[in-house]
């Protein structure tokens, strides 16, 4: 068993042997659309298609498969927003171990149901993952069940690192690998595997701006908890880096990129449209980082899609957000005279620009309006940011008082 103090390449190789026949052997996908942006070949590591929908089965199975008989008999407990929960539940079911999973109350229902379907007992606690983790640890102390960390254990890191071996086996010429990052278990394991075999390769972590714990922690030289988090990327929303991953990230990772909610939504939408891949917001962080600054990533590059367990309701909101961020869905607000024919004239200008009207609403009670004015809000489908800007310019040139966007 890997020690608590360190993880080695030998640990990752042993984990790979342990996981043979357990994890799916997924080929890297070429992403021509992303390659065109980056100016060279970019490939996608599609862990969104992995068993249980993410890379988490790697670390979970590697950890549980090494438990002693008394530890297995006592059962295991974990805390997760969804992906680690499913990984532990699946691994425990395969190994005949009872699993209790604590999930934050905000966990998406598809992840909850999948975790239960794998045979785990699900309990809800707290509004954040960190609160669920604290409750799971207390449960472990009271019941004797073994707490299975999402990322802060050597066996977990070693299991996640097996993805790095697979990437190099398929793309030995890779120059850059970009990895979605929360607590750091996947990034640490992949970086250790890659750098041990190819010291010249560049490894980059990608975090959501609303939950980016690694940049301040790396500056401080030790894990620093965030005072607050706000991101749709629940799978990588971790308020404090793990101690074991942090030490490895410090040593082996070349850079951490932070991506906005708009960038995550755009990346998720592009992956859906162009690569036909369903990826959760956190799972799209690596692609978002490349899209944000394509010239800074040496190719051939590999972007890890860390998970695909996304709530359809969230997907609907993200798609709309992505369309809006990309200029393909636009909401405009216009203040104009409240008289017959005014709306028809406005809609005529919009039609002349080949924009499609989705919805129209009127408001006459805004205190910013004159007594003879009406506020018209129109939802539009446009062809992109340039088309949107041309439409807004035409309306303003025609004398319309566009107050938003």
N, C-alpha and C positions, 0 to 999 in steps of 0.2 A: 504493500500500500504506500502511496506517495506520502511523504511527511507533511506535517502542517507548516513547516518552515520554508519549504522550497518545492519547486516543480522542475523536473528535468525533461530533456528530450526523451530519455528512456521511459519516463512515466507516460508521456504522450504516446510513444510507440506501443507500450503495454496496453494502454487504453484502446488503441486502434485494434489490437488483436482481440481484446475483450468485446469490442463493438462489432466485430465481423459477423455479418448475418443479422445484426440488430438494427443498424441504421441503413437507410437507403443509399445506394451508390448513385449519386446524382451528377450528371455531366454538367460542366460549365456551359452556360448559354452565351452565344455571341449576341451582342446588342449593337446592331449596326447604327441605330439612331444615336446611341450614346457615343459610339466610336466616332461618328461624324462630328459631334460636339467637341470631343476630347482631342481630335486630330490623330487618332491612332486606335488600335484594337482595345476594346473594353469588353470584358466578360462578366457574367453574372453568376455568382455562387448561389444557387436557388434553394437555400435552406427553408424557404417558405413552403417548399414541397416535401420537406422532410417528415418523417413519422411524427405525429402529434403536432404538425404544423410549424415547427421551429427547430433550431439547433439544440434546444434544451435537453432533448432525450440523450444526447451524447454525454453530457456531464452527469445527468441524473442516473443513467444506467451504470456508468463507470463507478459512481459513488456507491450505489446500492448493491452492485454485484460483489463488492468487496467486504460487505458487512459480515460480522460473525453470526453464528446461529442465535446466541442470546440477543444480539442487536436486532436481528430480523424478527424474532419472537416479540420484542417490545414494540415493534411498529415504528413508523417514521412520521414526522410532521414537517410541513413546509409552509411557506408563505409566498404568495405570488399574485400578480395581477392577471395571470392567465397562462403564459407560455411555460414557465417553470412548473406551475401546477400540473399542466398536462404532461410534461416530461416526467415528473416524479410519479404521477398517477399511472402512466403507462408502464414505466420501469418497475414500479412496485407490483403492478398486476402481473407482469411477465415473470417476476421473481417470487410471487406468492407472499408479498409483504403488505400488511395493512397500512394505508396512508391516510393521514388527516391533513387537509389543506386549509389554511386560513387565507381568505381573499378579502381585499378591501371592498367596501360596499359599492364602490363605483366600478367593479369588475364587469366586463361585458358579459351578457348572458350566454352567447355562444361558447365563450371560454369556460364559463361555469358549468354549463350542461356537458361539454366535452369532458371536463375533469371528472364529473360524476359518472359519465358513461364509461370512463376507464376504470371505475371501481373505487375511487377515492371518496372519503367523507369530507364534504365541504362545509366550512364554517366562515361566517362573515364577521369582520372586525375592522373598525377604523375607516378613515377616509383616504388614507394613503398606504402605499406598500410598506413604508417604514413602520407604521402603526401595526399593520398585520404581522410583520416580522417580530415585533416586540411581543405580541400576544402569543405567537407560535412558540417563541423561546420560553415563555412562562409556562405554556402547556407542556413543553418538553420536560421542564423541571418538575412539574407536578406529577406527570404520568410516567416518566421514564422513557417516553418515546424519543427517538433520536432526531434532532433537528437537522434538516438538510438545507444548507444555505443555497440561495440562488446562484451565488458567484464566489463567495469567500471561503473556499476550501480547495486544497490542493488537488483532490481527486476530481472535483468539478472542473477546475481549470484544465487539468490534463485531458479530461474528456472533451471539452470544447476545443482544445488544441488539435484534436484529430482532423478538424476541418482544414487546418493549415497544411497538414501532410497531403490531404486530398487535392488541395489547390495546386501545390507544387508538382504532384504526380501528373496532373493534367496540363499545367502551364508552367513548365520549368523555366520558361523565358520571361515570366512575369517580372515587371520592374516595380510595380506598386500594387499593394493590396489595401483596400479601404474597408473598415469594419464598423458596423453599427455598435454603439457603446452605451451601456447603462452603468451597471456596477463594475464592469470591466472583465468579467470572467472569460467571455469569448475573445475580446481583444487581447487579453494577456496570453491566453493559451495559443491563439493563432500566431501572435507576434513571436512567442518563444519558439514555436515549431519552425516558423519561416526563417527567423534570424539565426537559429542554430544550424540550419542547412544552407542558407543563403544570406550571409551577413550583409551583402550589398543591397538587398531588397528594401524598399521603403514601405513601412507599415504606418497607416494613418487611421486614427479613430474618428468617428463622426457622432456627435451628440446633439440632441435637441437643445436649442437655446434656453428653453424654459426649464431644463433639468440638466444643465451642464456643470456637473460637479468636478470633472477632471481638470479643467484649466486652472481654477483657483487652488485646487489641491496640489497640482504640480508646481505652481508658483510657491506655495507654502512649504513644499517638501514633504507633506504628509496629508492623509485624507482629511478634508474639511467638509463638514455637513452644510448643505444649503439651508438657508433659513426658510425658503419657500420654493415650490415648484409649480409650474403651470404649463402643461403641454398636452396635446392630443396623443402624443406618442407614449402611451401608458407602458408599453413593453420595455422602454429604456428610461422610464422616469424613476431614477434612483437618487436619493438625496445625499448619499455618501459613498465614495468608492470603497470597495473591499480592501482590507489590508494586504492580503496575498496578491490579488490582481494589481493593486497599486504599485507594489514593489517591482513587478514584472513590467508594467507599463512604463514606469520610470526608466527602466533599463533598456527596453527593446523597442518602444514605440517612438517613431520619429516626429509625429505631429498629431494634434487633436483639432479637428474642425468643428465649428458650431454652426448649425443650420436653423433657419427660422421656420415657423409654422407654415408660412407661404411656400418655402422651398420644399418642405416635406410633402405638402399637398400636391405641388407641381410634379414632384418625382413620383409619387404614388399614382397620379393620373397618367403620367407618361408610361410607367411600367404596365399599367392596365391597357392602355391604348396601343402601344407599340410592341411590347413584349408579350402581351396577353397573359400577364402574371398578376394575381391578386396578392398584394403585399400590404401589411399593416403599416401605419405611419412610421413607427420606430424602425421597422424593417427596411424602409426606403431611405434611411438617413445617409447611407454611404453613397447612393446614387444622387441624392440631393447635394451632397458635398461636391461631387464631381460636376454636376450641372452648374453649381454656383461659381466655380473657379476652374474650368476645364483645363486651362493652360498650365496649371501648377501640378498636374498629375502625369508623371512619365508613364508612357505606355510601352508594352502591353500592360493593362491594368485589370484588376479584378475587384468588383464591388460585391460585398456580401449582402444578400437579402436575408435578414436574420429570422423573419417570421411572416406567416400569412394568416394568422388567426385574427381576422377583423370582423367586427360586428357590422352586419349589413346596414343598420341605421347610421352608424358612424361613417361607413363607406359612402352613403348617400350625401352626408354633410361634407365629407372630405372632397368628393368629386365636385360638388358645387364650389367649395372653397378653392379647389385647384383650377376650375374653369375661370373663376373670378380673378385669381392671381395671374393667370395666363392671358387675361384680357378677352376671354371668350364668353364670359357671362358678366354683364354690366348692369348696375342699377344706377339710374340717373334721377336727380330731383330738379325740377324746374319750377320757378315762380313766374306766373304769367297772368295776364288779364283774365278775369272770370266772365267771359262772354261767349255767346254761341260761335262756334267755328274755330276757337282757339286750339282746342285739342286736336281737331282735324288737321289744322295747319302743322302742328308739331309732329303728328304722326306721319304726315306727308313728307316732311324733311327726313324723318328716320327711314321711311320706305325708300326714299331716293338714294340712301346710302346702303341699301340692301341689308339692313339690320332687322332681325326678327323680334317682334314684340311678344313677350311671354305674358306679362301682366301689367295692368295699369290701375293706380289708385289715386284718389283725390283727397285732399285735406284742406279745409277752409278755416280751421281754428288755430293755426300756428300764429303766435303773437308777432312773429317777424313779418307776416303778410300785411299788405295794405288792405283796406276794407273791400277793394274791388279786385283782389287777387286770389288765386287758388294755387295750391302746391300740388303738382303732379309728380308722382313717382312711377317710373317705368322700369320694368325688368326686361333686359334685352339679351339676345344672343348675338355675339359679334364674332368675327373671324380671328381675332387676336388683338394684341395690344395696339398695333399700328392702326387697325381698322377702328378700334374704340376711340383712339385719339383723334382720328380724322373725323369721326362722327361728332365728337364733342366740339371740335374746332368749327365744323359747319354750323352747328346749332348756335354757337356764340357769335359767329359771323353773321348769322341771320337775325341777331338781336335777342335771342332767348337768354334769360337769366338762369344759367345752370349753376345751382348752388352745391351740387354734389354729383359725382365725386370731385 
